[in-house]
């Protein structure tokens, strides 16, 4: 499990209500018995959001940083509450300052 998760108030994260756990893309393997998902991109297309076609939930997104590094953010709202309750939440102001505001 991650050391912390992040909540963000940008327009898409706020609408999704997600709690993100961030990893290097090469460290994560997505296994899905039903791989039907839809993607959403906008603007410069540096972020790709993945949504399950069965339940409609956003499961993760991938992004490319300015330095070319690829990250994956897992929506930990898909993990049971009992597991997530002990993990600290960091608050990121993606709407205005683009900084953590803990």
MMTF fields as JSON, N, C-alpha, C and O atoms, coordinates in Angstrom:
{
  "mmtfVersion": "1.0.0",
  "mmtfProducer": "UNKNOWN",
  "numBonds": 407,
  "numAtoms": 408,
  "numGroups": 102,
  "numChains": 1,
  "numModels": 1,
  "chainsPerModel": [1],
  "groupsPerChain": [102],
  "chainIdList": ["A"],
  "bondAtomList": [4, 2, 8, 6, 12, 10, 16, 14, 20, 18, 24, 22, 28, 26, 32, 30, 36, 34, 40, 38, 44, 42, 48, 46, 52, 50, 56, 54, 60, 58, 64, 62, 68, 66, 72, 70, 76, 74, 80, 78, 84, 82, 88, 86, 92, 90, 96, 94, 100, 98, 104, 102, 108, 106, 112, 110, 116, 114, 120, 118, 124, 122, 128, 126, 132, 130, 136, 134, 140, 138, 144, 142, 148, 146, 152, 150, 156, 154, 160, 158, 164, 162, 168, 166, 172, 170, 176, 174, 180, 178, 184, 182, 188, 186, 192, 190, 196, 194, 200, 198, 204, 202, 208, 206, 212, 210, 216, 214, 220, 218, 224, 222, 228, 226, 232, 230, 236, 234, 240, 238, 244, 242, 248, 246, 252, 250, 256, 254, 260, 258, 264, 262, 268, 266, 272, 270, 276, 274, 280, 278, 284, 282, 288, 286, 292, 290, 296, 294, 300, 298, 304, 302, 308, 306, 312, 310, 316, 314, 320, 318, 324, 322, 328, 326, 332, 330, 336, 334, 340, 338, 344, 342, 348, 346, 352, 350, 356, 354, 360, 358, 364, 362, 368, 366, 372, 370, 376, 374, 380, 378, 384, 382, 388, 386, 392, 390, 396, 394, 400, 398, 404, 402],
  "bondOrderList": [1, 1, 1, 1, 1, 1, 1, 1, 1, 1, 1, 1, 1, 1, 1, 1, 1, 1, 1, 1, 1, 1, 1, 1, 1, 1, 1, 1, 1, 1, 1, 1, 1, 1, 1, 1, 1, 1, 1, 1, 1, 1, 1, 1, 1, 1, 1, 1, 1, 1, 1, 1, 1, 1, 1, 1, 1, 1, 1, 1, 1, 1, 1, 1, 1, 1, 1, 1, 1, 1, 1, 1, 1, 1, 1, 1, 1, 1, 1, 1, 1, 1, 1, 1, 1, 1, 1, 1, 1, 1, 1, 1, 1, 1, 1, 1, 1, 1, 1, 1, 1],
  "groupList": [{"groupName": "UNK", "atomNameList": ["N", "CA", "C", "O"], "elementList": ["N", "C", "C", "O"], "formalChargeList": [0, 0, 0, 0], "bondAtomList": [1, 0, 2, 1, 3, 2], "bondOrderList": [1, 1, 2], "singleLetterCode": "X", "chemCompType": "L-PEPTIDE LINKING"}],
  "groupTypeList": [0, 0, 0, 0, 0, 0, 0, 0, 0, 0, 0, 0, 0, 0, 0, 0, 0, 0, 0, 0, 0, 0, 0, 0, 0, 0, 0, 0, 0, 0, 0, 0, 0, 0, 0, 0, 0, 0, 0, 0, 0, 0, 0, 0, 0, 0, 0, 0, 0, 0, 0, 0, 0, 0, 0, 0, 0, 0, 0, 0, 0, 0, 0, 0, 0, 0, 0, 0, 0, 0, 0, 0, 0, 0, 0, 0, 0, 0, 0, 0, 0, 0, 0, 0, 0, 0, 0, 0, 0, 0, 0, 0, 0, 0, 0, 0, 0, 0, 0, 0, 0, 0],
  "groupIdList": [1, 2, 3, 4, 5, 6, 7, 8, 9, 10, 11, 12, 13, 14, 15, 16, 17, 18, 19, 20, 21, 22, 23, 24, 25, 26, 27, 28, 29, 30, 31, 32, 33, 34, 35, 36, 37, 38, 39, 40, 41, 42, 43, 44, 45, 46, 47, 48, 49, 50, 51, 52, 53, 54, 55, 56, 57, 58, 59, 60, 61, 62, 63, 64, 65, 66, 67, 68, 69, 70, 71, 72, 73, 74, 75, 76, 77, 78, 79, 80, 81, 82, 83, 84, 85, 86, 87, 88, 89, 90, 91, 92, 93, 94, 95, 96, 97, 98, 99, 100, 101, 102],
  "secStructList": [7, 7, 1, 3, 3, 3, 3, 3, 7, 1, 2, 2, 2, 2, 2, 2, 6, 7, 7, 3, 3, 3, 3, 3, 4, 4, 4, 7, 7, 7, 7, 7, 1, 1, 7, 7, 3, 3, 3, 3, 7, 7, 6, 6, 7, 7, 3, 3, 3, 3, 3, 3, 6, 6, 6, 7, 7, 3, 3, 3, 3, 3, 3, 3, 7, 6, 6, 1, 7, 3, 3, 3, 3, 3, 3, 4, 4, 4, 1, 7, 2, 2, 2, 2, 6, 6, 1, 3, 3, 3, 3, 3, 3, 6, 6, 6, 6, 7, 3, 3, 7, 7],
  "xCoordList": [0.846, 0.0, 0.886, 2.035, 0.349, 1.138, 1.331, 0.566, 2.373, 2.611, 1.567, 1.224, 1.06, 0.007, -0.764, -0.32, -1.919, -2.709, -2.983, -2.849, -3.366, -3.56, -4.977, -5.51, -5.578, -6.833, -6.518, -5.703, -7.164, -6.895, -8.21, -9.243, -8.176, -9.392, -9.473, -10.273, -8.65, -8.808, -10.182, -10.834, -10.615, -11.982, -12.257, -13.323, -11.342, -11.634, -11.504, -12.354, -10.465, -10.301, -11.432, -11.928, -11.832, -12.956, -14.226, -14.964, -14.482, -15.677, -15.621, -16.641, -14.442, -14.3, -14.333, -14.737, -13.912, -13.85, -12.785, -12.926, -11.734, -10.71, -9.697, -9.489, -9.074, -7.897, -6.789, -6.872, -5.756, -4.74, -3.517, -3.009, -3.054, -1.759, -0.871, -1.251, 0.304, 1.171, 2.324, 2.931, 2.612, 3.691, 4.36, 3.782, 5.598, 6.254, 5.515, 5.192, 5.248, 4.463, 5.078, 4.351, 6.406, 7.062, 6.919, 7.203, 6.481, 6.344, 4.965, 4.757, 4.027, 2.64, 2.217, 2.525, 1.514, 0.899, -0.594, -1.008, -1.397, -2.845, -3.333, -3.129, -3.987, -4.579, -6.085, -6.61, -6.768, -8.211, -8.815, -8.453, -9.744, -10.364, -11.333, -11.668, -11.777, -12.648, -12.045, -12.37, -11.177, -10.385, -11.123, -10.482, -12.442, -13.185, -13.083, -13.62, -12.389, -12.345, -12.36, -12.045, -12.734, -12.753, -11.716, -11.407, -11.177, -10.194, -10.715, -11.573, -10.155, -10.503, -9.212, -8.396, -9.02, -7.88, -8.38, -9.438, -7.633, -7.972, -6.701, -5.637, -6.826, -5.709, -4.484, -4.546, -3.366, -2.095, -1.977, -0.973, -2.98, -3.047, -1.852, -1.31, -1.442, -0.367, -0.918, -0.16, -2.241, -2.901, -3.987, -4.745, -4.043, -5.051, -5.803, -5.233, -7.08, -7.921, -8.6, -9.099, -8.614, -9.212, -10.45, -10.416, -11.538, -12.818, -13.28, -13.2, -13.762, -14.277, -15.621, -16.522, -15.754, -17.015, -18.111, -19.288, -17.742, -18.754, -19.409, -20.634, -18.578, -19.136, -19.121, -19.796, -18.358, -18.302, -17.293, -17.151, -16.583, -15.626, -14.312, -13.854, -13.717, -12.382, -11.403, -11.347, -10.634, -9.731, -8.334, -7.691, -7.859, -6.497, -6.302, -7.134, -5.185, -4.754, -3.25, -2.531, -2.794, -1.369, -1.008, -1.823, 0.217, 0.655, 2.123, 2.88, 2.508, 3.904, 4.347, 3.781, 5.364, 5.891, 6.717, 7.052, 7.044, 7.839, 9.193, 9.729, 9.746, 11.042, 10.934, 11.939, 9.706, 9.487, 9.134, 8.75, 9.26, 8.936, 7.442, 6.618, 7.101, 5.698, 5.239, 5.885, 4.116, 3.54, 2.173, 1.53, 1.747, 0.39, -0.19, 0.474, -1.412, -2.129, -3.288, -4.148, -3.306, -4.357, -5.408, -5.075, -6.674, -7.769, -8.017, -8.625, -7.546, -7.671, -9.082, -9.324, -10.007, -11.412, -11.933, -13.017, -11.145, -11.505, -11.06, -11.38, -10.321, -9.811, -10.748, -11.345, -10.873, -11.805, -11.459, -10.292, -12.477, -12.328, -11.484, -10.719, -11.616, -10.853, -9.351, -8.585, -8.937, -7.518, -7.084, -6.016, -7.886, -7.487, -7.561, -6.897, -8.342, -8.513, -7.217, -7.118, -6.218, -4.969, -3.919, -2.815, -4.243, -3.273, -3.528, -4.649, -2.512, -2.685, -3.06, -2.635, -3.864, -4.298, -3.561, -3.532, -2.965, -2.345, -3.289, -3.982, -3.306, -4.206, -3.42, -2.515, -3.788, -3.107, -4.064, -5.174, -3.626, -4.439, -4.154, -3.344, -4.83, -4.667, -5.513, -5.385, -6.373, -7.252, -6.6, -6.879, -5.74, -5.192, -3.664, -3.012, -3.089, -1.653, -0.763, 0.441, -1.315, -0.558, 0.494, 1.622, 0.1, 0.988, 0.219, -1.005, 0.976, 0.385, 0.105, 0.904, -1.033, -1.455, -1.732, -2.608, -1.008, -1.218, -0.906, -1.024],
  "yCoordList": [-1.185, 0.0, 1.242, 1.195, 2.341, 3.585, 4.186, 3.913, 5.011, 5.708, 6.795, 7.103, 7.38, 8.389, 8.379, 7.805, 9.02, 9.217, 10.708, 11.461, 11.126, 12.547, 12.818, 12.105, 13.844, 14.365, 15.708, 16.48, 15.974, 17.182, 17.903, 17.259, 19.222, 20.002, 20.562, 21.461, 20.041, 20.483, 20.014, 19.212, 20.493, 20.218, 18.728, 18.256, 17.98, 16.57, 15.741, 14.891, 15.966, 15.191, 15.477, 14.568, 16.724, 17.082, 16.362, 15.84, 16.333, 15.659, 14.153, 13.531, 13.568, 12.13, 11.719, 10.602, 12.61, 12.273, 11.226, 10.448, 11.203, 10.172, 10.491, 11.648, 9.436, 9.529, 8.794, 7.583, 9.521, 8.974, 8.471, 9.133, 7.288, 6.759, 6.751, 6.194, 7.363, 7.552, 6.557, 6.255, 6.055, 5.104, 5.392, 6.042, 4.897, 4.897, 3.882, 2.79, 4.224, 3.358, 1.97, 0.988, 1.874, 0.573, -0.312, -1.508, 0.252, -0.518, -1.149, -1.916, -0.847, -1.298, -2.112, -1.768, -3.183, -3.974, -4.041, -4.519, -3.563, -3.6, -4.953, -5.32, -5.696, -6.977, -6.833, -6.381, -7.217, -7.04, -8.225, -8.514, -8.914, -10.068, -9.642, -10.436, -8.396, -7.853, -6.519, -5.478, -6.54, -5.348, -4.233, -3.374, -4.232, -3.175, -1.875, -1.759, -0.902, 0.406, 1.486, 1.25, 2.673, 3.841, 4.813, 4.838, 5.613, 6.608, 8.011, 8.233, 8.954, 10.362, 11.161, 11.01, 12.005, 12.908, 14.28, 14.39, 15.314, 16.648, 17.487, 17.063, 18.655, 19.6, 19.011, 18.524, 19.056, 18.572, 17.051, 16.501, 16.38, 14.912, 14.306, 13.29, 14.921, 14.368, 13.466, 12.779, 13.47, 12.607, 11.805, 12.336, 10.51, 9.633, 8.963, 8.154, 9.294, 8.72, 7.47, 7.449, 6.418, 5.139, 4.886, 5.007, 4.531, 4.27, 2.867, 2.465, 2.122, 0.772, 0.855, 1.572, 0.126, 0.122, -0.667, -0.515, -1.51, -2.258, -1.424, -1.338, -0.809, -0.09, 1.424, 2.131, 1.933, 3.366, 4.115, 5.328, 3.429, 4.091, 4.385, 3.601, 5.518, 5.83, 5.066, 5.267, 4.189, 3.312, 3.878, 3.666, 4.603, 5.132, 6.135, 6.267, 6.833, 7.628, 7.492, 7.197, 7.711, 7.731, 9.144, 9.851, 9.54, 10.876, 10.849, 9.985, 11.806, 11.995, 13.333, 14.38, 13.28, 14.487, 15.288, 14.792, 16.526, 17.389, 16.774, 17.016, 15.967, 15.347, 14.023, 13.345, 13.654, 12.441, 11.224, 10.19, 11.333, 10.22, 9.921, 10.835, 8.635, 8.248, 7.749, 6.903, 8.288, 7.933, 7.3, 7.464, 6.573, 6.062, 6.431, 6.303, 6.883, 7.217, 6.242, 6.179, 5.481, 4.5, 5.141, 5.73, 5.027, 5.558, 4.602, 3.547, 4.976, 4.091, 4.071, 3.372, 4.811, 4.658, 3.28, 2.866, 2.574, 1.216, 0.182, -0.999, 0.609, -0.259, -0.151, 0.9, -1.219, -1.205, -0.096, 0.235, 0.452, 1.549, 1.131, 1.937, -0.122, -0.603, -0.517, -0.205, -0.787, -0.701, 0.759, 1.116, 1.597, 2.974, 3.898, 4.935, 3.555, 4.438, 4.747, 5.786, 3.872, 4.1, 4.845, 5.091, 5.202, 5.861, 7.367, 7.795, 8.175, 9.628, 10.2, 9.696, 11.261, 11.945, 13.276, 14.056, 13.527, 14.815, 15.612, 15.047, 16.918, 17.794, 18.62, 19.374, 18.459, 19.167, 20.18, 19.834, 21.425, 22.49, 22.568, 23.379, 21.714, 21.688, 22.743, 22.938, 23.421, 24.42, 25.799, 26.575, 26.112, 27.472, 27.48, 27.928, 26.988, 27.182, 26.081, 26.291, 24.921, 23.767, 23.346, 23.012, 23.365, 22.992, 22.168, 22.251, 21.363, 20.662, 21.682, 22.587, 21.529, 22.531, 21.909, 22.383, 20.87, 20.204, 21.132, 20.748],
  "zCoordList": [0.0, 0.0, 0.0, 0.439, -0.491, -0.545, 0.847, 1.773, 0.97, 2.232, 2.465, 3.607, 1.366, 1.45, 0.136, -0.859, 0.151, -1.067, -1.197, -0.232, -2.396, -2.667, -3.132, -3.982, -2.572, -3.087, -3.74, -3.234, -4.853, -5.63, -5.912, -6.095, -5.947, -6.193, -7.612, -7.87, -8.548, -9.931, -10.422, -9.754, -11.554, -11.998, -12.194, -11.799, -12.785, -13.02, -11.75, -11.485, -10.965, -9.724, -8.744, -8.079, -8.659, -7.781, -8.219, -7.384, -9.525, -10.037, -9.811, -9.514, -9.949, -9.76, -8.296, -7.973, -7.411, -5.991, -5.689, -4.744, -6.479, -6.366, -5.274, -4.909, -4.763, -3.915, -4.658, -4.863, -5.062, -5.951, -5.2, -4.295, -5.59, -5.148, -6.388, -7.418, -6.298, -7.458, -7.483, -6.455, -8.681, -8.884, -10.217, -11.087, -10.37, -11.664, -12.529, -12.06, -13.765, -14.643, -14.789, -14.941, -14.746, -14.912, -13.671, -13.741, -12.531, -11.294, -11.124, -10.184, -12.003, -11.842, -13.06, -14.2, -12.789, -13.859, -13.572, -12.516, -14.51, -14.365, -14.855, -16.012, -13.952, -14.32, -14.218, -13.2, -15.271, -15.323, -16.05, -17.19, -15.382, -16.024, -17.126, -18.004, -17.077, -18.118, -18.558, -17.988, -19.556, -19.886, -20.628, -21.233, -20.595, -21.291, -20.504, -19.403, -21.08, -20.437, -21.502, -22.668, -21.065, -21.943, -21.437, -20.246, -22.337, -21.92, -22.195, -23.05, -21.428, -21.594, -21.584, -20.674, -22.578, -22.673, -23.107, -23.728, -22.785, -23.252, -23.314, -22.862, -23.867, -23.936, -24.595, -25.724, -23.884, -24.417, -24.4, -24.853, -23.889, -23.85, -23.122, -23.557, -22.023, -21.208, -20.109, -19.423, -19.946, -18.957, -19.667, -20.478, -19.343, -19.919, -18.778, -18.046, -18.624, -17.573, -18.103, -19.228, -17.272, -17.643, -16.78, -15.555, -17.457, -16.783, -17.148, -18.309, -16.157, -16.368, -17.098, -16.662, -18.199, -18.94, -18.23, -18.558, -17.259, -16.514, -15.417, -15.339, -14.568, -13.413, -13.576, -12.828, -14.545, -14.784, -13.932, -14.085, -13.033, -12.147, -12.861, -13.692, -12.525, -13.012, -12.145, -10.932, -12.767, -12.038, -11.872, -10.844, -12.889, -12.848, -13.971, -14.869, -13.895, -15.037, -15.195, -14.241, -16.412, -16.687, -17.129, -17.722, -16.831, -17.23, -17.599, -17.156, -18.412, -18.782, -18.203, -18.517, -17.358, -16.723, -17.719, -18.795, -17.361, -18.235, -18.591, -19.673, -17.659, -17.906, -18.677, -18.891, -19.095, -19.857, -19.025, -19.572, -17.713, -16.824, -16.9, -16.92, -16.942, -17.004, -15.642, -15.022, -15.19, -13.899, -14.094, -15.13, -13.069, -13.025, -11.67, -10.641, -11.68, -10.454, -10.34, -11.219, -9.251, -9.003, -8.107, -7.079, -8.495, -7.688, -6.528, -6.702, -5.356, -4.198, -3.617, -2.633, -4.194, -3.807, -4.227, -3.817, -5.052, -5.469, -4.441, -4.579, -3.407, -2.357, -1.152, -0.921, -0.398, 0.738, 1.738, 1.945, 2.335, 3.29, 4.492, 5.021, 4.927, 6.084, 5.833, 6.745, 4.626, 4.278, 4.182, 4.68, 3.557, 3.282, 4.494, 4.507, 5.502, 6.663, 7.391, 8.044, 7.299, 8.024, 7.184, 7.669, 5.95, 5.075, 5.061, 4.786, 5.35, 5.378, 4.007, 2.967, 4.036, 2.817, 2.713, 3.664, 1.549, 1.27, 0.371, -0.474, 0.562, -0.188, -1.196, -0.84, -2.461, -3.539, -4.154, -4.558, -4.221, -4.814, -6.304, -6.754, -7.064, -8.508, -9.208, -10.416, -8.464, -9.053, -9.109, -10.023, -8.149, -8.083, -8.025, -8.968, -6.922, -6.689, -7.252, -7.397, -7.57, -8.052, -7.043, -7.404, -5.734, -4.632, -3.617, -3.514, -2.863, -1.727, -0.629, -0.391, 0.033, 1.018, 2.389, 3.112, 2.75, 4.051, 5.184, 6.347]
}
